[in-house]
Amino acid sequence: MGIFTQRKPRGFQHEWIYVDERKEKLKKIEEKAKRDLGMLPPEEYNPERIRGSFVEATTHLKRRKEKGRKWGYGALFAALLVMLFLLNYLVTGSWSF
């Protein structure tokens, strides 16, 4: 089956080994405190920031999103059925079989 299709190589995913989570938490707390004191402008709510976070967390959903939307067998079968009904209407002049 794979004669005419070329497989994509596995993507590179670098996971950080040496990350100081404590430093990142302190930075977030510091930024929040500055926002509360009015030193920084309030953070705008952006729903785009949340969108896709669950998809990016799982590999199978990420793969599905990268492939894009393709026609499934059900959609092709439904399109074929509609075309047969149209052909029947054009030949006989009525919608019934």
N, CA, C and O atoms as a Tinker XYZ file with bonds, in Angstrom:
   388  protein
     1  N      0.816000   -1.199000    0.000000    73     2
     2  CA     0.000000    0.000000    0.000000    64     1     3
     3  C      0.861000    1.266000    0.000000    63     2     4     5
     4  O      0.418000    2.312000   -0.474000    81     3
     5  N      2.070000    1.182000    0.520000    73     3     6
     6  CA     2.900000    2.361000    0.631000    64     5     7
     7  C      3.834000    2.572000   -0.534000    63     6     8     9
     8  O      4.857000    3.240000   -0.383000    81     7
     9  N      3.520000    2.028000   -1.687000    73     7    10
    10  CA     4.415000    2.140000   -2.837000    64     9    11
    11  C      4.433000    3.573000   -3.374000    63    10    12    13
    12  O      5.501000    4.106000   -3.674000    81    11
    13  N      3.272000    4.194000   -3.497000    73    11    14
    14  CA     3.182000    5.506000   -4.133000    64    13    15
    15  C      3.146000    6.659000   -3.147000    63    14    16    17
    16  O      3.177000    7.818000   -3.560000    81    15
    17  N      3.080000    6.375000   -1.867000    73    15    18
    18  CA     3.055000    7.453000   -0.880000    64    17    19
    19  C      4.366000    7.481000   -0.127000    63    18    20    21
    20  O      4.932000    6.438000    0.199000    81    19
    21  N      4.837000    8.662000    0.142000    73    19    22
    22  CA     6.088000    8.829000    0.845000    64    21    23
    23  C      5.781000    9.213000    2.292000    63    22    24    25
    24  O      5.060000   10.179000    2.540000    81    23
    25  N      6.314000    8.477000    3.219000    73    23    26
    26  CA     6.055000    8.755000    4.622000    64    25    27
    27  C      6.852000    9.952000    5.085000    63    26    28    29
    28  O      7.984000   10.164000    4.649000    81    27
    29  N      6.251000   10.745000    5.979000    73    27    30
    30  CA     6.955000   11.884000    6.548000    64    29    31
    31  C      7.871000   11.401000    7.674000    63    30    32    33
    32  O      7.513000   10.488000    8.418000    81    31
    33  N      9.037000   12.005000    7.797000    73    31    34
    34  CA     9.904000   11.618000    8.909000    64    33    35
    35  C      9.318000   12.117000   10.231000    63    34    36    37
    36  O      8.570000   13.093000   10.272000    81    35
    37  N      9.669000   11.441000   11.275000    73    35    38
    38  CA     9.179000   11.822000   12.601000    64    37    39
    39  C      9.723000   13.195000   12.971000    63    38    40    41
    40  O     10.903000   13.485000   12.773000    81    39
    41  N      8.853000   14.028000   13.506000    73    39    42
    42  CA     9.266000   15.376000   13.872000    64    41    43
    43  C     10.176000   15.394000   15.090000    63    42    44    45
    44  O     10.135000   14.483000   15.917000    81    43
    45  N     10.983000   16.413000   15.195000    73    43    46
    46  CA    11.907000   16.565000   16.311000    64    45    47
    47  C     11.202000   17.294000   17.438000    63    46    48    49
    48  O     10.663000   18.384000   17.241000    81    47
    49  N     11.206000   16.698000   18.608000    73    47    50
    50  CA    10.592000   17.330000   19.776000    64    49    51
    51  C     11.632000   17.405000   20.882000    63    50    52    53
    52  O     12.014000   16.392000   21.469000    81    51
    53  N     12.071000   18.589000   21.148000    73    51    54
    54  CA    13.081000   18.773000   22.188000    64    53    55
    55  C     12.400000   19.047000   23.515000    63    54    56    57
    56  O     11.634000   20.003000   23.637000    81    55
    57  N     12.671000   18.218000   24.506000    73    55    58
    58  CA    12.134000   18.446000   25.839000    64    57    59
    59  C     13.279000   18.919000   26.722000    63    58    60    61
    60  O     14.350000   18.314000   26.761000    81    59
    61  N     13.030000   20.001000   27.420000    73    59    62
    62  CA    14.056000   20.594000   28.245000    64    61    63
    63  C     14.371000   19.703000   29.436000    63    62    64    65
    64  O     13.470000   19.202000   30.108000    81    63
    65  N     15.646000   19.515000   29.685000    73    63    66
    66  CA    16.075000   18.713000   30.825000    64    65    67
    67  C     16.362000   19.616000   32.012000    63    66    68    69
    68  O     15.911000   19.347000   33.126000    81    67
    69  N     17.099000   20.670000   31.782000    73    67    70
    70  CA    17.516000   21.559000   32.856000    64    69    71
    71  C     16.634000   22.806000   32.863000    63    70    72    73
    72  O     16.999000   23.838000   32.301000    81    71
    73  N     15.500000   22.703000   33.487000    73    71    74
    74  CA    14.579000   23.821000   33.572000    64    73    75
    75  C     14.342000   24.118000   35.043000    63    74    76    77
    76  O     14.076000   23.216000   35.837000    81    75
    77  N     14.438000   25.372000   35.389000    73    75    78
    78  CA    14.197000   25.773000   36.767000    64    77    79
    79  C     12.735000   26.201000   36.895000    63    78    80    81
    80  O     12.387000   27.351000   36.630000    81    79
    81  N     11.885000   25.256000   37.304000    73    79    82
    82  CA    10.456000   25.542000   37.424000    64    81    83
    83  C     10.187000   26.567000   38.515000    63    82    84    85
    84  O      9.253000   27.362000   38.411000    81    83
    85  N     10.993000   26.548000   39.544000    73    83    86
    86  CA    10.820000   27.503000   40.640000    64    85    87
    87  C     11.009000   28.930000   40.145000    63    86    88    89
    88  O     10.260000   29.833000   40.516000    81    87
    89  N     12.025000   29.123000   39.299000    73    87    90
    90  CA    12.308000   30.453000   38.760000    64    89    91
    91  C     11.144000   30.934000   37.878000    63    90    92    93
    92  O     10.777000   32.109000   37.916000    81    91
    93  N     10.570000   30.022000   37.086000    73    91    94
    94  CA     9.435000   30.398000   36.237000    64    93    95
    95  C      8.210000   30.752000   37.079000    63    94    96    97
    96  O      7.491000   31.700000   36.763000    81    95
    97  N      7.973000   29.987000   38.157000    73    95    98
    98  CA     6.845000   30.298000   39.045000    64    97    99
    99  C      7.018000   31.662000   39.691000    63    98   100   101
   100  O      6.078000   32.453000   39.758000    81    99
   101  N      8.234000   31.931000   40.169000    73    99   102
   102  CA     8.505000   33.230000   40.799000    64   101   103
   103  C      8.312000   34.373000   39.803000    63   102   104   105
   104  O      7.812000   35.440000   40.159000    81   103
   105  N      8.708000   34.144000   38.571000    73   103   106
   106  CA     8.539000   35.168000   37.535000    64   105   107
   107  C      7.054000   35.448000   37.286000    63   106   108   109
   108  O      6.659000   36.603000   37.128000    81   107
   109  N      6.229000   34.387000   37.252000    73   107   110
   110  CA     4.793000   34.569000   37.060000    64   109   111
   111  C      4.162000   35.296000   38.242000    63   110   112   113
   112  O      3.317000   36.173000   38.063000    81   111
   113  N      4.579000   34.923000   39.456000    73   111   114
   114  CA     4.046000   35.594000   40.655000    64   113   115
   115  C      4.430000   37.062000   40.662000    63   114   116   117
   116  O      3.619000   37.926000   40.997000    81   115
   117  N      5.668000   37.337000   40.290000    73   115   118
   118  CA     6.156000   38.717000   40.242000    64   117   119
   119  C      5.369000   39.539000   39.212000    63   118   120   121
   120  O      4.989000   40.679000   39.479000    81   119
   121  N      5.132000   38.955000   38.043000    73   119   122
   122  CA     4.377000   39.649000   36.996000    64   121   123
   123  C      2.937000   39.910000   37.443000    63   122   124   125
   124  O      2.385000   40.979000   37.179000    81   123
   125  N      2.329000   38.927000   38.122000    73   123   126
   126  CA     0.956000   39.091000   38.612000    64   125   127
   127  C      0.882000   40.200000   39.653000    63   126   128   129
   128  O     -0.060000   40.993000   39.661000    81   127
   129  N      1.880000   40.250000   40.532000    73   127   130
   130  CA     1.911000   41.295000   41.560000    64   129   131
   131  C      2.057000   42.677000   40.926000    63   130   132   133
   132  O      1.415000   43.634000   41.359000    81   131
   133  N      2.897000   42.779000   39.906000    73   131   134
   134  CA     3.068000   44.064000   39.221000    64   133   135
   135  C      1.772000   44.491000   38.529000    63   134   136   137
   136  O      1.436000   45.675000   38.508000    81   135
   137  N      1.048000   43.527000   37.965000    73   135   138
   138  CA    -0.236000   43.842000   37.333000    64   137   139
   139  C     -1.244000   44.317000   38.377000    63   138   140   141
   140  O     -2.010000   45.249000   38.130000    81   139
   141  N     -1.242000   43.667000   39.555000    73   139   142
   142  CA    -2.163000   44.073000   40.622000    64   141   143
   143  C     -1.851000   45.467000   41.147000    63   142   144   145
   144  O     -2.763000   46.214000   41.503000    81   143
   145  N     -0.568000   45.825000   41.197000    73   143   146
   146  CA    -0.178000   47.147000   41.688000    64   145   147
   147  C     -0.341000   48.229000   40.621000    63   146   148   149
   148  O     -0.262000   49.417000   40.931000    81   147
   149  N     -0.564000   47.837000   39.397000    73   147   150
   150  CA    -0.768000   48.805000   38.336000    64   149   151
   151  C      0.501000   49.193000   37.609000    63   150   152   153
   152  O      0.485000   50.121000   36.800000    81   151
   153  N      1.587000   48.516000   37.870000    73   151   154
   154  CA     2.842000   48.817000   37.191000    64   153   155
   155  C      2.817000   48.318000   35.746000    63   154   156   157
   156  O      3.467000   48.895000   34.874000    81   155
   157  N      2.079000   47.265000   35.501000    73   155   158
   158  CA     1.917000   46.724000   34.152000    64   157   159
   159  C      0.445000   46.806000   33.771000    63   158   160   161
   160  O     -0.418000   46.739000   34.646000    81   159
   161  N      0.137000   46.950000   32.473000    73   159   162
   162  CA    -1.273000   46.977000   32.068000    64   161   163
   163  C     -1.920000   45.611000   32.307000    63   162   164   165
   164  O     -1.247000   44.581000   32.256000    81   163
   165  N     -3.227000   45.608000   32.567000    73   163   166
   166  CA    -3.889000   44.309000   32.805000    64   165   167
   167  C     -3.807000   43.419000   31.569000    63   166   168   169
   168  O     -3.831000   43.885000   30.430000    81   167
   169  N     -3.713000   42.146000   31.835000    73   167   170
   170  CA    -3.591000   41.181000   30.743000    64   169   171
   171  C     -4.943000   41.004000   30.070000    63   170   172   173
   172  O     -5.958000   40.792000   30.734000    81   171
   173  N     -4.944000   41.094000   28.758000    73   171   174
   174  CA    -6.172000   40.935000   27.984000    64   173   175
   175  C     -6.529000   39.462000   27.884000    63   174   176   177
   176  O     -5.648000   38.610000   27.767000    81   175
   177  N     -7.830000   39.163000   27.932000    73   175   178
   178  CA    -8.280000   37.787000   27.765000    64   177   179
   179  C     -8.213000   37.439000   26.290000    63   178   180   181
   180  O     -8.776000   38.142000   25.451000    81   179
   181  N     -7.535000   36.369000   25.983000    73   179   182
   182  CA    -7.376000   35.943000   24.601000    64   181   183
   183  C     -7.746000   34.467000   24.494000    63   182   184   185
   184  O     -6.971000   33.608000   24.915000    81   183
   185  N     -8.931000   34.155000   23.932000    73   183   186
   186  CA    -9.314000   32.741000   23.833000    64   185   187
   187  C     -8.433000   31.950000   22.866000    63   186   188   189
   188  O     -8.399000   30.722000   22.930000    81   187
   189  N     -7.727000   32.632000   21.980000    73   187   190
   190  CA    -6.841000   31.946000   21.044000    64   189   191
   191  C     -5.690000   31.270000   21.779000    63   190   192   193
   192  O     -5.122000   30.294000   21.288000    81   191
   193  N     -5.347000   31.788000   22.949000    73   191   194
   194  CA    -4.250000   31.220000   23.712000    64   193   195
   195  C     -4.613000   29.832000   24.242000    63   194   196   197
   196  O     -3.749000   28.964000   24.368000    81   195
   197  N     -5.886000   29.632000   24.549000    73   195   198
   198  CA    -6.344000   28.360000   25.097000    64   197   199
   199  C     -6.604000   27.357000   23.984000    63   198   200   201
   200  O     -6.371000   26.160000   24.155000    81   199
   201  N     -7.084000   27.841000   22.852000    73   199   202
   202  CA    -7.461000   26.960000   21.750000    64   201   203
   203  C     -6.268000   26.125000   21.284000    63   202   204   205
   204  O     -5.186000   26.652000   21.026000    81   203
   205  N     -6.485000   24.832000   21.185000    73   203   206
   206  CA    -5.458000   23.944000   20.681000    64   205   207
   207  C     -4.513000   23.400000   21.730000    63   206   208   209
   208  O     -3.640000   22.597000   21.403000    81   207
   209  N     -4.656000   23.811000   22.985000    73   207   210
   210  CA    -3.717000   23.339000   23.999000    64   209   211
   211  C     -3.922000   21.861000   24.303000    63   210   212   213
   212  O     -2.957000   21.158000   24.602000    81   211
   213  N     -5.160000   21.374000   24.233000    73   211   214
   214  CA    -5.402000   19.962000   24.485000    64   213   215
   215  C     -4.937000   19.116000   23.300000    63   214   216   217
   216  O     -4.452000   17.999000   23.478000    81   215
   217  N     -5.086000   19.653000   22.104000    73   215   218
   218  CA    -4.654000   18.925000   20.917000    64   217   219
   219  C     -3.132000   18.795000   20.914000    63   218   220   221
   220  O     -2.598000   17.746000   20.556000    81   219
   221  N     -2.449000   19.841000   21.305000    73   219   222
   222  CA    -0.996000   19.815000   21.305000    64   221   223
   223  C     -0.436000   18.899000   22.385000    63   222   224   225
   224  O      0.723000   18.491000   22.307000    81   223
   225  N     -1.241000   18.573000   23.389000    73   223   226
   226  CA    -0.755000   17.736000   24.490000    64   225   227
   227  C     -0.728000   16.262000   24.124000    63   226   228   229
   228  O      0.035000   15.502000   24.720000    81   227
   229  N     -1.535000   15.836000   23.164000    73   227   230
   230  CA    -1.582000   14.423000   22.809000    64   229   231
   231  C     -1.044000   14.219000   21.398000    63   230   232   233
   232  O     -1.306000   15.014000   20.495000    81   231
   233  N     -0.289000   13.142000   21.227000    73   231   234
   234  CA     0.357000   12.926000   19.929000    64   233   235
   235  C     -0.632000   12.484000   18.863000    63   234   236   237
   236  O     -0.506000   12.888000   17.706000    81   235
   237  N     -1.627000   11.654000   19.228000    73   235   238
   238  CA    -2.540000   11.169000   18.181000    64   237   239
   239  C     -3.450000   12.280000   17.678000    63   238   240   241
   240  O     -3.785000   12.303000   16.493000    81   239
   241  N     -3.865000   13.211000   18.555000    73   239   242
   242  CA    -4.676000   14.326000   18.092000    64   241   243
   243  C     -3.846000   15.315000   17.272000    63   242   244   245
   244  O     -4.341000   15.924000   16.323000    81   243
   245  N     -2.587000   15.462000   17.652000    73   243   246
   246  CA    -1.704000   16.357000   16.903000    64   245   247
   247  C     -1.501000   15.828000   15.485000    63   246   248   249
   248  O     -1.521000   16.589000   14.518000    81   247
   249  N     -1.303000   14.485000   15.372000    73   247   250
   250  CA    -1.144000   13.875000   14.056000    64   249   251
   251  C     -2.394000   14.052000   13.216000    63   250   252   253
   252  O     -2.315000   14.328000   12.019000    81   251
   253  N     -3.547000   13.892000   13.848000    73   251   254
   254  CA    -4.822000   14.018000   13.135000    64   253   255
   255  C     -5.008000   15.444000   12.619000    63   254   256   257
   256  O     -5.496000   15.648000   11.508000    81   255
   257  N     -4.616000   16.429000   13.431000    73   255   258
   258  CA    -4.739000   17.827000   13.029000    64   257   259
   259  C     -3.791000   18.155000   11.873000    63   258   260   261
   260  O     -4.151000   18.910000   10.970000    81   259
   261  N     -2.580000   17.590000   11.899000    73   259   262
   262  CA    -1.609000   17.862000   10.840000    64   261   263
   263  C     -2.055000   17.279000    9.503000    63   262   264   265
   264  O     -1.808000   17.866000    8.449000    81   263
   265  N     -2.714000   16.117000    9.552000    73   263   266
   266  CA    -3.164000   15.488000    8.314000    64   265   267
   267  C     -4.232000   16.320000    7.630000    63   266   268   269
   268  O     -4.305000   16.348000    6.401000    81   267
   269  N     -5.040000   16.979000    8.390000    73   267   270
   270  CA    -6.114000   17.769000    7.811000    64   269   271
   271  C     -7.366000   16.943000    7.643000    63   270   272   273
   272  O     -7.395000   15.758000    7.975000    81   271
   273  N     -8.386000   17.568000    7.132000    73   271   274
   274  CA    -9.677000   16.905000    6.972000    64   273   275
   275  C     -9.729000   16.232000    5.611000    63   274   276   277
   276  O     -9.502000   16.871000    4.583000    81   275
   277  N    -10.024000   14.954000    5.609000    73   275   278
   278  CA   -10.136000   14.207000    4.357000    64   277   279
   279  C    -11.517000   13.581000    4.285000    63   278   280   281
   280  O    -12.197000   13.405000    5.296000    81   279
   281  N    -11.903000   13.258000    3.095000    73   279   282
   282  CA   -13.198000   12.617000    2.898000    64   281   283
   283  C    -13.129000   11.192000    3.410000    63   282   284   285
   284  O    -12.235000   10.434000    3.034000    81   283
   285  N    -14.070000   10.828000    4.265000    73   283   286
   286  CA   -14.147000    9.461000    4.763000    64   285   287
   287  C    -15.019000    8.631000    3.849000    63   286   288   289
   288  O    -15.618000    9.141000    2.902000    81   287
   289  N    -15.081000    7.356000    4.144000    73   287   290
   290  CA   -15.887000    6.459000    3.318000    64   289   291
   291  C    -17.368000    6.793000    3.413000    63   290   292   293
   292  O    -18.098000    6.639000    2.434000    81   291
   293  N    -17.820000    7.245000    4.567000    73   291   294
   294  CA   -19.234000    7.599000    4.729000    64   293   295
   295  C    -19.633000    8.765000    3.839000    63   294   296   297
   296  O    -20.694000    8.743000    3.216000    81   295
   297  N    -18.776000    9.789000    3.779000    73   295   298
   298  CA   -19.068000   10.950000    2.948000    64   297   299
   299  C    -19.046000   10.580000    1.462000    63   298   300   301
   300  O    -19.877000   11.055000    0.689000    81   299
   301  N    -18.112000    9.747000    1.074000    73   299   302
   302  CA   -18.054000    9.319000   -0.326000    64   301   303
   303  C    -19.278000    8.480000   -0.692000    63   302   304   305
   304  O    -19.828000    8.621000   -1.784000    81   303
   305  N    -19.699000    7.611000    0.222000    73   303   306
   306  CA   -20.887000    6.803000   -0.007000    64   305   307
   307  C    -22.128000    7.678000   -0.131000    63   306   308   309
   308  O    -22.974000    7.435000   -0.992000    81   307
   309  N    -22.246000    8.707000    0.730000    73   307   310
   310  CA   -23.393000    9.609000    0.666000    64   309   311
   311  C    -23.393000   10.394000   -0.648000    63   310   312   313
   312  O    -24.448000   10.583000   -1.254000    81   311
   313  N    -22.222000   10.851000   -1.091000    73   311   314
   314  CA   -22.131000   11.580000   -2.365000    64   313   315
   315  C    -22.512000   10.676000   -3.537000    63   314   316   317
   316  O    -23.193000   11.115000   -4.464000    81   315
   317  N    -22.079000    9.430000   -3.498000    73   315   318
   318  CA   -22.434000    8.476000   -4.542000    64   317   319
   319  C    -23.940000    8.227000   -4.561000    63   318   320   321
   320  O    -24.543000    8.141000   -5.631000    81   319
   321  N    -24.544000    8.111000   -3.386000    73   319   322
   322  CA   -25.978000    7.898000   -3.284000    64   321   323
   323  C    -26.758000    9.078000   -3.862000    63   322   324   325
   324  O    -27.739000    8.887000   -4.581000    81   323
   325  N    -26.322000   10.293000   -3.547000    73   323   326
   326  CA   -26.980000   11.494000   -4.074000    64   325   327
   327  C    -26.853000   11.534000   -5.596000    63   326   328   329
   328  O    -27.806000   11.884000   -6.292000    81   327
   329  N    -25.683000   11.177000   -6.109000    73   327   330
   330  CA   -25.500000   11.180000   -7.561000    64   329   331
   331  C    -26.381000   10.130000   -8.241000    63   330   332   333
   332  O    -26.894000   10.364000   -9.336000    81   331
   333  N    -26.556000    8.979000   -7.596000    73   331   334
   334  CA   -27.449000    7.957000   -8.148000    64   333   335
   335  C    -28.900000    8.431000   -8.168000    63   334   336   337
   336  O    -29.626000    8.180000   -9.129000    81   335
   337  N    -29.321000    9.121000   -7.099000    73   335   338
   338  CA   -30.680000    9.672000   -7.080000    64   337   339
   339  C    -30.865000   10.708000   -8.185000    63   338   340   341
   340  O    -31.900000   10.725000   -8.851000    81   339
   341  N    -29.871000   11.569000   -8.384000    73   339   342
   342  CA   -29.958000   12.563000   -9.455000    64   341   343
   343  C    -30.008000   11.903000  -10.833000    63   342   344   345
   344  O    -30.776000   12.318000  -11.701000    81   343
   345  N    -29.195000   10.887000  -11.021000    73   343   346
   346  CA   -29.199000   10.171000  -12.292000    64   345   347
   347  C    -30.552000    9.505000  -12.532000    63   346   348   349
   348  O    -31.070000    9.522000  -13.649000    81   347
   349  N    -31.117000    8.920000  -11.482000    73   347   350
   350  CA   -32.431000    8.294000  -11.582000    64   349   351
   351  C    -33.498000    9.341000  -11.937000    63   350   352   353
   352  O    -34.383000    9.074000  -12.749000    81   351
   353  N    -33.412000   10.510000  -11.338000    73   351   354
   354  CA   -34.382000   11.579000  -11.627000    64   353   355
   355  C    -34.256000   12.049000  -13.077000    63   354   356   357
   356  O    -35.256000   12.276000  -13.758000    81   355
   357  N    -33.019000   12.191000  -13.533000    73   355   358
   358  CA   -32.825000   12.642000  -14.912000    64   357   359
   359  C    -33.314000   11.613000  -15.935000    63   358   360   361
   360  O    -33.814000   11.984000  -16.997000    81   359
   361  N    -33.174000   10.343000  -15.622000    73   359   362
   362  CA   -33.588000    9.301000  -16.558000    64   361   363
   363  C    -35.100000    9.092000  -16.532000    63   362   364   365
   364  O    -35.732000    9.043000  -17.587000    81   363
   365  N    -35.689000    8.967000  -15.338000    73   363   366
   366  CA   -37.118000    8.621000  -15.235000    64   365   367
   367  C    -38.012000    9.841000  -15.093000    63   366   368   369
   368  O    -39.178000    9.783000  -15.484000    81   367
   369  N    -37.520000   10.922000  -14.558000    73   367   370
   370  CA   -38.349000   12.115000  -14.365000    64   369   371
   371  C    -39.113000   12.118000  -13.050000    63   370   372   373
   372  O    -39.933000   13.009000  -12.826000    81   371
   373  N    -38.866000   11.140000  -12.165000    73   371   374
   374  CA   -39.518000   11.123000  -10.854000    64   373   375
   375  C    -38.480000   10.752000   -9.786000    63   374   376   377
   376  O    -37.455000   10.142000  -10.089000    81   375
   377  N    -38.761000   11.127000   -8.543000    73   375   378
   378  CA   -37.824000   10.881000   -7.453000    64   377   379
   379  C    -37.953000    9.493000   -6.862000    63   378   380   381
   380  O    -37.104000    9.114000   -6.055000    81   379
   381  N    -38.952000    8.719000   -7.210000    73   379   382
   382  CA   -39.125000    7.386000   -6.600000    64   381   383
   383  C    -38.460000    6.311000   -7.441000    63   382   384   385
   384  O    -38.283000    6.476000   -8.648000    81   383
   385  N    -38.100000    5.237000   -6.816000    73   383   386
   386  CA   -37.468000    4.127000   -7.518000    64   385   387
   387  C    -38.506000    3.222000   -8.097000    63   386   388
   388  O    -38.169000    2.222000   -8.731000    81   387
